[in-house]
Amino acid sequence: MPTKSHRNVKSVNKNIESELANEKMTKVTNVNYSLAYEILLYLNTFYLGMFFLCEVAMGILKVINVPYPENTIQTETGIFFALCIVEVLRIFLGRRGNLTNKKVPVFFSILLTIPSTVGVIYFIIYQTYILRLEYIWCVVMLLFHGLELTFALLFIFTVCKNQQYD
């Protein structure tokens, strides 16, 4: 029959094992948020290039085949190029902050997600002529924004967490 001291030792061992498991899980989780965020930004880099080329091609197709009201083409082209510039800056700042493990560039990347999302929503809802393929491209872009925003916030929370040194 175990004595009282044996029970205490077993209890202390379980507590230590539990703390080590929690510490190990926290370290793994911190790395995974950063890794997932980096993977999303990396994939979005390629998706943005494809999005840009397809939107330009569809824009040319629409200009040739569909009559546009006055000044609409210039407005939509300006919004499209502004969206592309904001998106490139957003991805650049997100990757830079993630790779250097700094929260300020990632925070600015999160802020740039707002105008970028508004631009994509413009192309989904308010554009004069919307092709089905264009709608799909924009919805996928919004999915990237949502996932990147989620992992960027999780990354910032893990970087900002108070670090304890033993």
MDAnalysis code that builds the backbone (N, CA, C; Angstrom):
import MDAnalysis as mda
import numpy as np

u = mda.Universe.empty(498, n_residues=166, atom_resindex=np.repeat(np.arange(166), 3), trajectory=True)
u.add_TopologyAttr("name", ["N", "CA", "C"] * 166)
u.add_TopologyAttr("resid", np.arange(1, 167))
u.add_TopologyAttr("resname", ["MET", "PRO", "THR", "LYS", "SER", "HIS", "ARG", "ASN", "VAL", "LYS", "SER", "VAL", "ASN", "LYS", "ASN", "ILE", "GLU", "SER", "GLU", "LEU", "ALA", "ASN", "GLU", "LYS", "MET", "THR", "LYS", "VAL", "THR", "ASN", "VAL", "ASN", "TYR", "SER", "LEU", "ALA", "TYR", "GLU", "ILE", "LEU", "LEU", "TYR", "LEU", "ASN", "THR", "PHE", "TYR", "LEU", "GLY", "MET", "PHE", "PHE", "LEU", "CYS", "GLU", "VAL", "ALA", "MET", "GLY", "ILE", "LEU", "LYS", "VAL", "ILE", "ASN", "VAL", "PRO", "TYR", "PRO", "GLU", "ASN", "THR", "ILE", "GLN", "THR", "GLU", "THR", "GLY", "ILE", "PHE", "PHE", "ALA", "LEU", "CYS", "ILE", "VAL", "GLU", "VAL", "LEU", "ARG", "ILE", "PHE", "LEU", "GLY", "ARG", "ARG", "GLY", "ASN", "LEU", "THR", "ASN", "LYS", "LYS", "VAL", "PRO", "VAL", "PHE", "PHE", "SER", "ILE", "LEU", "LEU", "THR", "ILE", "PRO", "SER", "THR", "VAL", "GLY", "VAL", "ILE", "TYR", "PHE", "ILE", "ILE", "TYR", "GLN", "THR", "TYR", "ILE", "LEU", "ARG", "LEU", "GLU", "TYR", "ILE", "TRP", "CYS", "VAL", "VAL", "MET", "LEU", "LEU", "PHE", "HIS", "GLY", "LEU", "GLU", "LEU", "THR", "PHE", "ALA", "LEU", "LEU", "PHE", "ILE", "PHE", "THR", "VAL", "CYS", "LYS", "ASN", "GLN", "GLN", "TYR", "ASP"])
u.atoms.positions = np.array([
    [0.845, -1.174, 0.000],
    [0.000, 0.000, 0.000],
    [0.891, 1.238, 0.000],
    [0.631, 2.168, -0.978],
    [1.475, 3.353, -1.068],
    [1.308, 4.255, 0.143],
    [2.399, 4.793, 0.543],
    [2.354, 5.714, 1.672],
    [1.973, 7.105, 1.183],
    [1.803, 7.986, 2.130],
    [1.407, 9.357, 1.812],
    [2.491, 10.065, 0.998],
    [3.746, 9.796, 1.288],
    [4.832, 10.447, 0.547],
    [4.887, 9.951, -0.896],
    [4.561, 8.654, -1.127],
    [4.523, 8.132, -2.489],
    [3.416, 8.802, -3.299],
    [2.277, 9.016, -2.659],
    [1.175, 9.691, -3.346],
    [1.569, 11.114, -3.726],
    [2.253, 11.811, -2.823],
    [2.695, 13.184, -3.103],
    [3.691, 13.217, -4.248],
    [4.607, 12.262, -4.271],
    [5.599, 12.200, -5.339],
    [4.907, 11.949, -6.676],
    [3.944, 11.024, -6.683],
    [3.193, 10.742, -7.908],
    [2.414, 11.976, -8.342],
    [1.822, 12.665, -7.398],
    [1.065, 13.875, -7.700],
    [1.980, 14.952, -8.280],
    [3.161, 15.125, -7.692],
    [4.111, 16.125, -8.182],
    [4.583, 15.736, -9.578],
    [4.867, 14.458, -9.799],
    [5.296, 14.006, -11.122],
    [4.224, 14.267, -12.174],
    [2.977, 14.002, -11.835],
    [1.890, 14.260, -12.792],
    [1.775, 15.741, -13.095],
    [1.926, 16.577, -12.062],
    [1.863, 18.028, -12.273],
    [3.000, 18.504, -13.170],
    [4.196, 17.992, -12.934],
    [5.342, 18.379, -13.757],
    [5.142, 17.931, -15.196],
    [4.684, 16.688, -15.383],
    [4.423, 16.188, -16.732],
    [3.359, 17.030, -17.426],
    [2.327, 17.410, -16.694],
    [1.257, 18.229, -17.250],
    [1.787, 19.603, -17.665],
    [2.620, 20.226, -16.811],
    [3.188, 21.534, -17.140],
    [4.105, 21.454, -18.353],
    [4.925, 20.393, -18.414],
    [5.806, 20.223, -19.564],
    [5.019, 20.019, -20.847],
    [3.952, 19.236, -20.756],
    [3.114, 19.017, -21.944],
    [2.458, 20.319, -22.387],
    [1.972, 21.110, -21.425],
    [1.358, 22.396, -21.767],
    [2.378, 23.342, -22.387],
    [3.600, 23.379, -21.814],
    [4.641, 24.251, -22.354],
    [5.030, 23.813, -23.762],
    [5.154, 22.512, -23.952],
    [5.501, 21.987, -25.274],
    [4.392, 22.307, -26.275],
    [3.131, 22.160, -25.866],
    [1.995, 22.439, -26.742],
    [1.951, 23.916, -27.102],
    [2.259, 24.793, -26.147],
    [2.260, 26.224, -26.424],
    [3.329, 26.569, -27.444],
    [4.519, 25.998, -27.312],
    [5.578, 26.275, -28.277],
    [5.201, 25.781, -29.660],
    [4.617, 24.601, -29.740],
    [4.209, 24.056, -31.034],
    [3.114, 24.922, -31.648],
    [2.163, 25.374, -30.846],
    [1.076, 26.203, -31.344],
    [1.605, 27.533, -31.869],
    [2.545, 28.158, -31.159],
    [3.116, 29.421, -31.621],
    [3.755, 29.258, -32.991],
    [4.496, 28.200, -33.166],
    [5.156, 27.959, -34.436],
    [4.126, 27.691, -35.527],
    [3.098, 26.949, -35.203],
    [2.100, 26.599, -36.207],
    [1.334, 27.821, -36.705],
    [1.034, 28.788, -35.855],
    [0.344, 29.992, -36.312],
    [1.219, 30.754, -37.298],
    [2.480, 30.882, -36.958],
    [3.406, 31.580, -37.847],
    [3.562, 30.831, -39.159],
    [3.682, 29.525, -39.081],
    [3.849, 28.713, -40.288],
    [2.602, 28.760, -41.165],
    [1.436, 28.622, -40.554],
    [0.190, 28.667, -41.327],
    [0.009, 30.032, -41.982],
    [0.332, 31.086, -41.247],
    [0.224, 32.441, -41.796],
    [1.182, 32.622, -42.969],
    [2.403, 32.116, -42.833],
    [3.392, 32.227, -43.909],
    [2.954, 31.430, -45.139],
    [2.406, 30.264, -44.932],
    [1.936, 29.445, -46.056],
    [0.808, 30.161, -46.790],
    [-0.131, 30.738, -46.038],
    [-1.227, 31.471, -46.668],
    [-0.719, 32.676, -47.459],
    [0.214, 33.413, -46.894],
    [0.764, 34.566, -47.613],
    [1.512, 34.126, -48.861],
    [2.246, 33.031, -48.765],
    [2.993, 32.511, -49.904],
    [2.034, 32.095, -51.026],
    [0.993, 31.372, -50.669],
    [0.013, 30.954, -51.671],
    [-0.718, 32.152, -52.267],
    [-1.013, 33.135, -51.429],
    [-1.723, 34.322, -51.904],
    [-0.859, 35.141, -52.856],
    [0.461, 35.052, -52.720],
    [1.345, 35.733, -53.660],
    [1.107, 35.222, -55.074],
    [1.051, 33.913, -55.213],
    [0.799, 33.324, -56.525],
    [-0.637, 33.561, -56.982],
    [-1.568, 33.482, -56.029],
    [-2.970, 33.702, -56.379],
    [-3.181, 35.133, -56.858],
    [-2.499, 36.092, -56.249],
    [-2.641, 37.486, -56.662],
    [-2.178, 37.677, -58.100],
    [-1.070, 37.042, -58.473],
    [-0.600, 37.131, -59.852],
    [-1.615, 36.554, -60.827],
    [-2.169, 35.399, -60.463],
    [-3.177, 34.774, -61.312],
    [-4.453, 35.629, -61.358],
    [-4.840, 36.166, -60.225],
    [-6.015, 37.034, -60.131],
    [-5.829, 38.256, -61.031],
    [-4.644, 38.863, -60.963],
    [-4.340, 40.045, -61.764],
    [-4.459, 39.734, -63.260],
    [-3.814, 38.672, -63.695],
    [-3.851, 38.317, -65.122],
    [-5.267, 37.990, -65.594],
    [-5.992, 37.250, -64.806],
    [-7.361, 36.876, -65.201],
    [-8.292, 38.088, -65.219],
    [-8.144, 38.962, -64.235],
    [-8.986, 40.169, -64.210],
    [-8.686, 41.077, -65.401],
    [-7.410, 41.209, -65.740],
    [-7.049, 42.026, -66.903],
    [-7.641, 41.403, -68.163],
    [-7.501, 40.084, -68.308],
    [-8.046, 39.393, -69.486],
    [-9.569, 39.532, -69.548],
    [-10.244, 39.361, -68.418],
    [-11.704, 39.497, -68.410],
    [-12.128, 40.944, -68.648],
    [-11.335, 41.894, -68.142],
    [-11.630, 43.303, -68.396],
    [-11.534, 43.641, -69.874],
    [-10.499, 43.148, -70.527],
    [-10.351, 43.369, -71.972],
    [-11.513, 42.721, -72.721],
    [-11.872, 41.512, -72.324],
    [-13.004, 40.818, -72.943],
    [-14.294, 41.617, -72.796],
    [-14.541, 42.164, -71.614],
    [-15.764, 42.929, -71.376],
    [-15.756, 44.245, -72.155],
    [-14.599, 44.900, -72.230],
    [-14.525, 46.170, -72.967],
    [-14.817, 45.950, -74.446],
    [-14.322, 44.848, -74.999],
    [-14.525, 44.560, -76.417],
    [-15.974, 44.164, -76.710],
    [-16.594, 43.393, -75.850],
    [-17.897, 42.788, -76.150],
    [-19.107, 43.467, -75.525],
    [-18.919, 44.307, -74.539],
    [-20.065, 44.854, -73.800],
    [-19.983, 46.377, -73.793],
    [-21.099, 47.055, -74.052],
    [-21.077, 48.534, -73.989],
    [-21.068, 49.018, -72.531],
    [-20.145, 49.912, -72.233],
    [-20.015, 50.460, -70.882],
    [-20.528, 51.888, -70.845],
    [-21.125, 52.301, -69.725],
    [-21.471, 53.717, -69.555],
    [-20.197, 54.569, -69.515],
    [-20.368, 55.854, -69.692],
    [-19.249, 56.778, -69.757],
    [-18.445, 56.789, -68.450],
    [-17.130, 56.797, -68.538],
    [-16.176, 56.856, -67.418],
    [-16.174, 55.630, -66.505],
    [-16.977, 54.642, -66.786],
    [-17.029, 53.465, -65.925],
    [-15.762, 52.626, -66.062],
    [-15.260, 52.510, -67.267],
    [-14.056, 51.706, -67.494],
    [-12.870, 52.290, -66.723],
    [-12.725, 53.610, -66.756],
    [-11.615, 54.251, -66.057],
    [-11.745, 54.060, -64.537],
    [-12.952, 54.188, -64.036],
    [-13.178, 54.040, -62.600],
    [-12.848, 52.621, -62.143],
    [-13.361, 51.635, -62.860],
    [-13.115, 50.247, -62.477],
    [-11.644, 49.862, -62.643],
    [-10.993, 50.396, -63.661],
    [-9.563, 50.129, -63.851],
    [-8.748, 50.744, -62.723],
    [-9.096, 51.966, -62.334],
    [-8.402, 52.622, -61.217],
    [-8.579, 51.863, -59.914],
    [-9.798, 51.422, -59.646],
    [-10.048, 50.648, -58.427],
    [-9.272, 49.335, -58.467],
    [-9.228, 48.712, -59.637],
    [-8.520, 47.438, -59.769],
    [-7.024, 47.609, -59.506],
    [-6.403, 48.619, -60.087],
    [-4.974, 48.810, -59.868],
    [-4.675, 49.250, -58.436],
    [-5.554, 50.033, -57.831],
    [-5.384, 50.392, -56.418],
    [-5.479, 49.138, -55.546],
    [-6.419, 48.259, -55.873],
    [-6.560, 46.998, -55.139],
    [-5.286, 46.175, -55.249],
    [-4.714, 46.096, -56.431],
    [-3.492, 45.308, -56.626],
    [-2.321, 45.886, -55.836],
    [-2.198, 47.208, -55.818],
    [-1.104, 47.843, -55.070],
    [-1.271, 47.599, -53.571],
    [-2.480, 47.786, -53.066],
    [-2.738, 47.556, -51.641],
    [-2.487, 46.087, -51.288],
    [-2.896, 45.200, -52.160],
    [-2.723, 43.764, -51.905],
    [-1.240, 43.384, -51.872],
    [-0.447, 43.936, -52.782],
    [0.995, 43.654, -52.785],
    [1.640, 44.174, -51.501],
    [1.280, 45.391, -51.089],
    [1.812, 45.948, -49.839],
    [1.392, 45.108, -48.636],
    [0.147, 44.678, -48.634],
    [-0.375, 43.885, -47.522],
    [0.392, 42.562, -47.394],
    [0.591, 41.892, -48.508],
    [1.302, 40.609, -48.475],
    [2.769, 40.827, -48.095],
    [3.389, 41.866, -48.650],
    [4.793, 42.153, -48.332],
    [4.982, 42.415, -46.841],
    [4.135, 43.275, -46.275],
    [4.259, 43.596, -44.848],
    [3.975, 42.372, -43.978],
    [2.980, 41.572, -44.367],
    [2.659, 40.373, -43.605],
    [3.816, 39.387, -43.592],
    [4.414, 39.155, -44.757],
    [5.542, 38.215, -44.828],
    [6.755, 38.759, -44.078],
    [7.014, 40.047, -44.234],
    [8.174, 40.641, -43.556],
    [8.024, 40.540, -42.040],
    [6.853, 40.888, -41.533],
    [6.630, 40.806, -40.088],
    [6.648, 39.377, -39.578],
    [6.110, 38.473, -40.351],
    [6.074, 37.079, -39.930],
    [7.477, 36.480, -39.906],
    [8.266, 36.736, -40.932],
    [9.602, 36.149, -40.997],
    [10.560, 36.753, -39.973],
    [10.372, 38.022, -39.637],
    [11.228, 38.648, -38.630],
    [10.636, 38.547, -37.231],
    [9.454, 37.957, -37.132],
    [8.768, 37.758, -35.852],
    [8.475, 39.090, -35.165],
    [8.060, 40.082, -35.969],
    [7.711, 41.405, -35.437],
    [6.235, 41.667, -35.698],
    [5.603, 42.287, -34.708],
    [4.157, 42.466, -34.797],
    [3.730, 43.726, -35.551],
    [4.562, 44.756, -35.631],
    [4.156, 46.020, -36.251],
    [3.863, 45.860, -37.746],
    [4.744, 45.232, -38.536],
    [4.399, 45.051, -39.954],
    [3.150, 44.180, -40.152],
    [2.991, 43.178, -39.301],
    [1.802, 42.322, -39.403],
    [0.560, 43.134, -39.054],
    [0.669, 44.027, -38.076],
    [-0.464, 44.887, -37.718],
    [-0.861, 45.778, -38.894],
    [0.139, 46.363, -39.580],
    [-0.175, 47.180, -40.752],
    [-0.746, 46.333, -41.884],
    [-0.297, 45.108, -41.978],
    [-0.870, 44.184, -42.958],
    [-2.348, 43.927, -42.653],
    [-2.660, 43.797, -41.372],
    [-4.060, 43.613, -40.971],
    [-4.875, 44.852, -41.326],
    [-4.311, 46.027, -41.093],
    [-5.021, 47.266, -41.444],
    [-5.262, 47.364, -42.947],
    [-4.294, 46.930, -43.749],
    [-4.463, 46.977, -45.201],
    [-5.451, 45.925, -45.708],
    [-5.801, 44.984, -44.864],
    [-6.810, 43.998, -45.255],
    [-8.170, 44.673, -45.443],
    [-8.426, 45.737, -44.727],
    [-9.723, 46.427, -44.815],
    [-9.948, 47.026, -46.210],
    [-9.045, 47.899, -46.714],
    [-9.295, 48.425, -48.062],
    [-9.225, 47.351, -49.143],
    [-8.401, 46.345, -48.919],
    [-8.308, 45.264, -49.891],
    [-9.625, 44.488, -49.964],
    [-10.201, 44.211, -48.822],
    [-11.491, 43.504, -48.785],
    [-12.593, 44.364, -49.389],
    [-12.581, 45.656, -49.120],
    [-13.576, 46.563, -49.706],
    [-13.454, 46.571, -51.227],
    [-12.225, 46.580, -51.735],
    [-12.025, 46.542, -53.184],
    [-12.549, 45.264, -53.811],
    [-12.299, 44.135, -53.165],
    [-12.794, 42.860, -53.685],
    [-14.324, 42.823, -53.632],
    [-14.898, 43.333, -52.560],
    [-16.365, 43.378, -52.457],
    [-16.942, 44.286, -53.542],
    [-16.243, 45.368, -53.866],
    [-16.697, 46.213, -54.970],
    [-16.798, 45.394, -56.252],
    [-15.797, 44.580, -56.518],
    [-15.813, 43.784, -57.747],
    [-16.876, 42.688, -57.710],
    [-17.252, 42.244, -56.538],
    [-18.313, 41.225, -56.446],
    [-19.693, 41.854, -56.594],
    [-19.903, 43.009, -55.986],
    [-21.260, 43.560, -55.894],
    [-21.507, 44.738, -56.835],
    [-20.607, 45.713, -56.857],
    [-20.897, 46.987, -57.503],
    [-20.328, 47.155, -58.908],
    [-19.565, 46.210, -59.376],
    [-19.008, 46.314, -60.716],
    [-20.130, 46.315, -61.752],
    [-19.942, 47.022, -62.856],
    [-21.000, 47.150, -63.862],
    [-21.398, 45.802, -64.442],
    [-20.448, 45.033, -64.926],
    [-20.716, 43.700, -65.462],
    [-19.840, 42.696, -64.709],
    [-20.462, 41.683, -64.148],
    [-19.734, 40.691, -63.370],
    [-19.870, 39.332, -64.052],
    [-18.733, 38.744, -64.388],
    [-18.736, 37.403, -64.947],
    [-18.728, 36.384, -63.813],
    [-19.246, 35.215, -64.065],
    [-19.300, 34.179, -63.042],
    [-17.887, 33.804, -62.567],
    [-16.960, 33.699, -63.507],
    [-15.579, 33.375, -63.150],
    [-14.964, 34.468, -62.271],
    [-15.290, 35.694, -62.582],
    [-14.812, 36.821, -61.782],
    [-15.353, 36.741, -60.355],
    [-16.600, 36.367, -60.246],
    [-17.233, 36.207, -58.935],
    [-16.491, 35.141, -58.129],
    [-16.173, 34.026, -58.777],
    [-15.463, 32.932, -58.097],
    [-14.072, 33.384, -57.656],
    [-13.339, 34.082, -58.550],
    [-12.001, 34.577, -58.195],
    [-12.072, 35.489, -56.961],
    [-13.060, 36.354, -56.929],
    [-13.185, 37.303, -55.818],
    [-13.569, 36.607, -54.512],
    [-14.420, 35.608, -54.593],
    [-14.801, 34.875, -53.379],
    [-13.587, 34.138, -52.812],
    [-12.783, 33.547, -53.677],
    [-11.566, 32.874, -53.212],
    [-10.617, 33.890, -52.575],
    [-10.518, 35.076, -53.161],
    [-9.674, 36.129, -52.584],
    [-10.185, 36.521, -51.192],
    [-11.504, 36.614, -51.034],
    [-12.061, 36.927, -49.711],
    [-11.778, 35.810, -48.712],
    [-11.788, 34.571, -49.162],
    [-11.429, 33.456, -48.279],
    [-9.977, 33.583, -47.816],
    [-9.086, 33.931, -48.743],
    [-7.700, 34.170, -48.359],
    [-7.617, 35.290, -47.327],
    [-8.352, 36.369, -47.545],
    [-8.323, 37.489, -46.595],
    [-8.782, 37.033, -45.216],
    [-9.872, 36.292, -45.169],
    [-10.395, 35.835, -43.884],
    [-9.423, 34.925, -43.152],
    [-8.856, 33.965, -43.860],
    [-7.901, 33.052, -43.229],
    [-6.629, 33.782, -42.802],
    [-6.125, 34.656, -43.656],
    [-4.914, 35.398, -43.308],
    [-5.153, 36.326, -42.129],
    [-6.319, 36.949, -42.079],
    [-6.644, 37.812, -40.949],
    [-6.687, 37.010, -39.659],
    [-7.300, 35.845, -39.698],
    [-7.386, 34.993, -38.516],
    [-5.997, 34.597, -38.021],
    [-5.163, 34.091, -38.924],
    [-3.836, 33.648, -38.510],
    [-2.917, 34.817, -38.176],
    [-3.120, 35.970, -38.782],
    [-2.326, 37.151, -38.426],
    [-2.644, 37.581, -36.997],
    [-3.915, 37.571, -36.643],
    [-4.296, 37.931, -35.267],
    [-3.748, 36.918, -34.268],
    [-3.858, 35.631, -34.591],
    [-3.306, 34.602, -33.707],
    [-1.792, 34.760, -33.576],
    [-1.128, 35.090, -34.673],
    [0.325, 35.320, -34.647],
    [0.656, 36.504, -33.749],
    [-0.074, 37.597, -33.889],
    [0.194, 38.783, -33.065],
    [-0.050, 38.473, -31.585],
    [-1.113, 37.730, -31.284],
    [-1.382, 37.394, -29.887],
    [-0.271, 36.528, -29.295],
    [0.278, 35.616, -30.080],
    [1.355, 34.773, -29.556],
    [2.658, 35.550, -29.436],
    [2.908, 36.507, -30.317],
    [4.138, 37.314, -30.222],
    [4.037, 38.288, -29.052],
    [2.848, 38.817, -28.811],
    [2.660, 39.803, -27.746],
    [2.549, 39.166, -26.364],
    [2.333, 37.865, -26.323],
    [2.161, 37.194, -25.037],
    [3.403, 37.407, -24.175],
    [3.180, 37.660, -22.902],
    [4.307, 37.862, -21.995],
    [5.156, 36.603, -21.939],
    [6.440, 36.772, -22.186],
    [7.343, 35.629, -22.129],
    [7.915, 35.515, -20.726],
    [7.914, 34.291, -20.221],
    [8.450, 34.035, -18.894],
    [9.809, 33.374, -19.047],
    [10.761, 33.887, -18.320],
    [12.102, 33.323, -18.346],
    [12.373, 32.675, -17.001],
    [12.818, 31.451, -17.066],
    [13.107, 30.723, -15.812],
    [14.546, 30.892, -15.396],
])
